[in-house]
Every structure is written in structure tokens, then in C-alpha cells.
């Protein structure tokens, strides 16, 4: 499960990166600032996915294809809400 969790977190981060990177660059004073924002986004996603997988484990359910797909959609939506200032 840990491998799946990490893969999902990386996948979500890459999708969000595609959506937000140019906006983060434009709205940041320097590239260092932009990278700090992206690191914050990465950490947020990592924790969001970890919580979701802990919830699955606590509920005693397995990670199914449909369940993981929903988890990914929810994580992307929440991340874009939290970091909406960078969403175009």
C-alpha cells in the first residue's frame, strides 16, 4: 500500500504541476519563490494522499481502481482549491 500511496501522490503532483507551474512562475518574484510554492504544493499533496490512505486502512477497505481514481480526483480538486490563487 505504501508504494501505491507514493505513486498516487507523485502522479497527483505531476498533474497539478502541469496545471499550475506557469501561473506559479508568473506570480512569483523569483524562481526560488516559485520552487518554494511548488514544494508547499508537493508537501500538501503528499499529506493529503497519506491521510486518504490511512482512512482507507482504518475503514478496512482495499485500494480498488475506482477508489484510487476517486481519491486522485478529490486530491487534485482540493489542491486546486487550496492553491486557487495560482489557478488560472
N, CA, C and O of each residue as an XYZ file, in Angstrom:
352
protein
N       0.826     -1.203      0.000
C       0.000      0.000      0.000
C       0.867      1.263      0.000
O       0.502      2.270     -0.607
N       1.990      1.207      0.667
C       2.855      2.388      0.714
C       3.365      2.757     -0.681
O       3.462      3.936     -1.021
N       3.685      1.753     -1.474
C       4.162      2.011     -2.833
C       3.053      2.656     -3.658
O       3.302      3.610     -4.395
N       1.849      2.149     -3.539
C       0.711      2.729     -4.262
C       0.478      4.156     -3.793
O       0.261      5.055     -4.606
N       0.524      4.363     -2.482
C       0.326      5.710     -1.923
C       1.333      6.692     -2.496
O       0.958      7.783     -2.927
N       2.599      6.322     -2.507
C       3.644      7.220     -3.016
C       3.484      7.468     -4.520
O       3.675      8.587     -4.996
N       3.136      6.423     -5.252
C       2.921      6.580     -6.685
C       1.762      7.541     -6.953
O       1.858      8.413     -7.818
N       0.675      7.378     -6.211
C      -0.503      8.232     -6.387
C      -0.147      9.681     -6.055
O      -0.529     10.597     -6.783
N       0.583      9.889     -4.959
C       0.971     11.248     -4.576
C       1.825     11.894     -5.668
O       1.631     13.063     -6.001
N       2.765     11.137     -6.221
C       3.615     11.672     -7.296
C       2.798     11.957     -8.544
O       3.017     12.968     -9.211
N       1.865     11.083     -8.865
C       1.004     11.278    -10.027
C       0.152     12.540     -9.868
O       0.042     13.335    -10.801
N      -0.442     12.721     -8.707
C      -1.252     13.914     -8.448
C      -0.386     15.160     -8.544
O      -0.793     16.153     -9.147
N       0.810     15.118     -7.953
C       1.705     16.271     -8.011
C       2.051     16.628     -9.457
O       2.042     17.802     -9.828
N       2.350     15.633    -10.256
C       2.706     15.913    -11.656
C       1.534     16.515    -12.419
O       1.726     17.397    -13.256
N       0.340     16.054    -12.141
C      -0.838     16.627    -12.821
C      -1.055     18.069    -12.391
O      -1.341     18.930    -13.223
N      -0.921     18.335    -11.103
C      -1.090     19.704    -10.596
C       0.033     20.591    -11.130
O      -0.195     21.752    -11.471
N       1.219     20.052    -11.199
C       2.353     20.798    -11.735
C       2.064     21.267    -13.158
O       2.364     22.406    -13.514
N       1.488     20.393    -13.962
C       1.128     20.771    -15.331
C       0.119     21.916    -15.354
O       0.189     22.789    -16.219
N      -0.809     21.913    -14.415
C      -1.843     22.943    -14.367
C      -1.344     24.268    -13.808
O      -1.764     25.330    -14.267
N      -0.455     24.217    -12.825
C      -0.124     25.426    -12.074
C       1.261     26.008    -12.325
O       1.494     27.167    -11.981
N       2.177     25.266    -12.900
C       3.557     25.722    -12.959
C       3.712     27.090    -13.614
O       4.386     27.957    -13.057
N       3.117     27.304    -14.762
C       3.313     28.592    -15.444
C       2.721     29.738    -14.624
O       3.298     30.824    -14.565
N       1.589     29.501    -14.001
C       0.973     30.530    -13.169
C       1.820     30.823    -11.925
O       1.974     31.980    -11.532
N       2.359     29.786    -11.321
C       3.225     29.976    -10.145
C       4.453     30.782    -10.537
O       4.870     31.677     -9.801
N       5.030     30.474    -11.680
C       6.199     31.223    -12.149
C       5.868     32.691    -12.373
O       6.620     33.574    -11.959
N       4.740     32.949    -13.029
C       4.345     34.328    -13.328
C       4.081     35.140    -12.073
O       4.410     36.325    -12.016
N       3.486     34.506    -11.064
C       3.078     35.227     -9.864
C       4.149     35.261     -8.777
O       3.945     35.873     -7.729
N       5.269     34.620     -9.012
C       6.365     34.608     -8.045
C       7.425     35.610     -8.465
O       7.677     35.815     -9.652
N       8.041     36.231     -7.464
C       9.059     37.241     -7.745
C      10.319     36.619     -8.349
O      10.937     37.196     -9.244
N      10.689     35.448     -7.859
C      11.890     34.771     -8.354
C      11.584     33.287     -8.567
O      10.552     32.776     -8.131
N      12.493     32.625     -9.238
C      12.327     31.185     -9.447
C      12.424     30.443     -8.116
O      11.794     29.401     -7.935
N      13.207     30.977     -7.195
C      13.316     30.365     -5.862
C      11.964     30.412     -5.160
O      11.551     29.433     -4.539
N      11.277     31.542     -5.256
C       9.941     31.657     -4.666
C       8.971     30.673     -5.316
O       8.153     30.051     -4.637
N       9.070     30.542     -6.627
C       8.200     29.612     -7.345
C       8.456     28.179     -6.893
O       7.515     27.409     -6.702
N       9.712     27.825     -6.722
C      10.040     26.469     -6.268
C       9.563     26.235     -4.835
O       9.157     25.123     -4.497
N       9.606     27.257     -3.996
C       9.102     27.120     -2.628
C       7.600     26.864     -2.632
O       7.103     26.057     -1.846
N       6.883     27.543     -3.509
C       5.438     27.311     -3.629
C       5.181     25.888     -4.108
O       4.312     25.201     -3.573
N       5.928     25.444     -5.109
C       5.741     24.089     -5.618
C       6.090     23.051     -4.552
O       5.459     21.996     -4.491
N       7.074     23.334     -3.722
C       7.393     22.428     -2.617
C       6.253     22.376     -1.605
O       5.944     21.313     -1.067
N       5.630     23.524     -1.348
C       4.468     23.546     -0.455
C       3.327     22.732     -1.037
O       2.649     21.997     -0.320
N       3.119     22.866     -2.333
C       2.066     22.100     -3.007
C       2.382     20.607     -2.926
O       1.502     19.798     -2.631
N       3.634     20.246     -3.187
C       4.044     18.838     -3.112
C       3.808     18.261     -1.715
O       3.288     17.155     -1.569
N       4.197     19.027     -0.695
C       4.008     18.562      0.680
C       2.528     18.434      1.025
O       2.123     17.498      1.714
N       1.732     19.373      0.547
C       0.280     19.314      0.787
C      -0.317     18.060      0.152
O      -1.107     17.353      0.778
N       0.065     17.794     -1.084
C      -0.459     16.622     -1.788
C      -0.020     15.342     -1.084
O      -0.822     14.433     -0.875
N       1.239     15.281     -0.726
C       1.764     14.097     -0.048
C       0.986     13.799      1.221
O       0.641     12.647      1.484
N       0.707     14.827      2.007
C      -0.038     14.633      3.251
C      -1.505     14.294      2.983
O      -2.086     13.458      3.675
N      -2.101     14.936      1.988
C      -3.498     14.663      1.635
C      -3.671     13.200      1.221
O      -4.619     12.536      1.643
N      -2.768     12.713      0.408
C      -2.831     11.321     -0.044
C      -2.571     10.376      1.125
O      -3.239      9.349      1.246
N      -1.623     10.704      1.974
C      -1.327      9.857      3.134
C      -2.549      9.730      4.042
O      -2.862      8.641      4.523
N      -3.237     10.847      4.272
C      -4.449     10.820      5.098
C      -5.526      9.955      4.443
O      -6.195      9.173      5.118
N      -5.688     10.097      3.151
C      -6.705      9.314      2.443
C      -6.412      7.813      2.540
O      -7.329      7.017      2.742
N      -5.157      7.427      2.400
C      -4.804      6.015      2.513
C      -4.927      5.519      3.953
O      -5.301      4.368      4.177
N      -4.618      6.368      4.925
C      -4.829      5.974      6.328
C      -6.303      5.759      6.604
O      -6.681      4.839      7.329
N      -7.135      6.611      6.023
C      -8.584      6.450      6.185
C      -9.066      5.147      5.565
O      -9.913      4.461      6.138
N      -8.532      4.803      4.393
C      -8.885      3.534      3.762
C      -8.502      2.361      4.662
O      -9.279      1.426      4.855
N      -7.307      2.430      5.197
C      -6.824      1.351      6.063
C      -7.660      1.250      7.332
O      -7.999      0.152      7.774
N      -7.990      2.398      7.916
C      -8.799      2.411      9.144
C     -10.195      1.852      8.891
O     -10.785      1.225      9.771
N     -10.717      2.075      7.702
C     -12.047      1.573      7.355
C     -12.002      0.093      6.976
O     -13.039     -0.555      6.837
N     -10.785     -0.431      6.812
C     -10.653     -1.836      6.461
C     -10.954     -2.134      5.013
O     -11.275     -3.270      4.666
N     -10.853     -1.119      4.154
C     -11.128     -1.316      2.728
C      -9.821     -1.353      1.948
O      -8.800     -0.822      2.386
N      -9.875     -1.982      0.796
C      -8.705     -2.059     -0.069
C      -8.737     -0.935     -1.099
O      -9.786     -0.352     -1.373
N      -7.589     -0.649     -1.652
C      -7.484      0.379     -2.683
C      -7.858     -0.238     -4.032
O      -7.041     -0.911     -4.660
N      -9.074     -0.008     -4.463
C      -9.530     -0.501     -5.762
C      -9.221      0.536     -6.838
O      -8.888      1.681     -6.532
N      -9.334      0.128     -8.087
C      -9.087      1.063     -9.193
C     -10.006      2.277     -9.105
O      -9.560      3.418     -9.219
N     -11.293      2.015     -8.901
C     -12.263      3.120     -8.821
C     -12.012      3.979     -7.591
O     -12.135      5.202     -7.655
N     -11.664      3.354     -6.475
C     -11.396      4.096     -5.244
C     -10.190      5.008     -5.379
O     -10.216      6.155     -4.933
N      -9.137      4.495     -5.992
C      -7.928      5.294     -6.184
C      -8.192      6.411     -7.186
O      -7.712      7.529     -7.002
N      -8.936      6.129     -8.229
C      -9.269      7.166     -9.210
C     -10.050      8.299     -8.551
O      -9.796      9.470     -8.831
N     -10.991      7.960     -7.685
C     -11.759      8.987     -6.966
C     -10.851      9.763     -6.015
O     -10.962     10.983     -5.891
N      -9.965      9.051     -5.353
C      -9.015      9.687     -4.444
C      -8.149     10.693     -5.200
O      -7.896     11.790     -4.703
N      -7.701     10.329     -6.384
C      -6.887     11.226     -7.210
C      -7.689     12.462     -7.615
O      -7.204     13.588     -7.496
N      -8.908     12.250     -8.090
C      -9.755     13.392     -8.487
C      -9.992     14.332     -7.304
O      -9.905     15.552     -7.443
N     -10.291     13.752     -6.143
C     -10.544     14.567     -4.950
C      -9.291     15.331     -4.521
O      -9.371     16.501     -4.146
N      -8.145     14.673     -4.575
C      -6.894     15.330     -4.174
C      -6.553     16.483     -5.112
O      -6.110     17.539     -4.661
N      -6.752     16.290     -6.400
C      -6.488     17.362     -7.360
C      -7.432     18.533     -7.108
O      -7.002     19.686     -7.088
N      -8.703     18.242     -6.917
C      -9.688     19.303     -6.684
C      -9.367     20.079     -5.406
O      -9.410     21.309     -5.400
N      -9.044     19.364     -4.324
C      -8.720     20.042     -3.062
C      -7.465     20.882     -3.197
O      -7.402     21.995     -2.676
N      -6.466     20.360     -3.892
C      -5.217     21.102     -4.062
C      -5.461     22.382     -4.856
O      -4.935     23.439     -4.507
N      -6.251     22.292     -5.913
C      -6.546     23.483     -6.702
C      -7.376     24.489     -5.912
O      -7.262     25.695     -6.135
N      -8.207     24.009     -4.992
C      -8.962     24.922     -4.126
C      -8.036     25.628     -3.149
O      -8.123     26.843     -2.975
N      -7.152     24.874     -2.514
C      -6.246     25.447     -1.518
C      -5.290     26.452     -2.154
O      -5.007     27.503     -1.579
N      -4.797     26.122     -3.339
C      -3.853     26.978     -4.025
C      -4.509     27.718     -5.185
O      -3.909     27.896     -6.245
N      -5.752     28.144     -4.966
C      -6.542     28.768     -6.018
C      -5.943     30.071     -6.531
O      -6.222     30.476     -7.660
N      -5.135     30.725     -5.730
C      -4.521     31.975     -6.183
C      -3.618     31.756     -7.393
O      -3.328     32.694     -8.136
N      -3.173     30.503     -7.588
C      -2.316     30.190     -8.729
C      -3.075     29.538     -9.869
O      -2.534     29.366    -10.962
N      -4.319     29.175     -9.622
C      -5.124     28.557    -10.686
C      -5.583     29.645    -11.646
O      -5.986     30.725    -11.214
N      -5.527     29.373    -12.921
C      -5.892     30.377    -13.914
C      -7.350     30.283    -14.257
O      -7.841     31.053    -15.082
